[in-house]
Amino acid sequence: MRHLIHIFSALFLMLTIGLVAPAEAQAETISVKIQSIAASSSGENFDSKLEPLRSKLQKAFRGYSNFKLVGDSKFQLKDGQKETTNLPDGSVMTVTFHGLAGKFIKLGLGIAGKLNTTLRASPGSTFFQAGLEYQDGILILAITVD
């Protein structure tokens, strides 16, 4: 139950601080990039590969001081298509493109037994899905759609 609270809290926070903002969407094929980030409060370190996300990560995950990129996945989806990717914690994530909803890209996200949701994101935006326990902290998924 604690995991679900973290997951939904992270999604709400991303929407509240405007990381998923409206923009024009035209394509019927989208690109998805998933960066898996290990976050902990042990020590202070920030992986240089995550530099473009530094301010967003530090703002959204203030209780964490150590961020390391532990996985990276890129793929394209057509309307109605789904793709699965293995996460560093051993779970499998399914991403489904449910088409366009006005100016937004409609995505389904699923992690067996842990998450099953549909959301809308603007093209070019990056949002976070977080809450899975990982090593001595949590696993943050930075998901970029375009």
Secondary structure, 3 states (H helix, E strand, C coil): CHHHHHHHHHHHHHHHCCCCCCCCCCCCEEEEEEEEEEEECCCCEECHHHHHHHHHHHHHCCCCCEEEEEEEEEEEEECCCEEEEECCCCCEEEEEEEEEECCEEEEEEEECCCEEEEEEECCCCEEEEEEEEECCEEEEEEEEEC
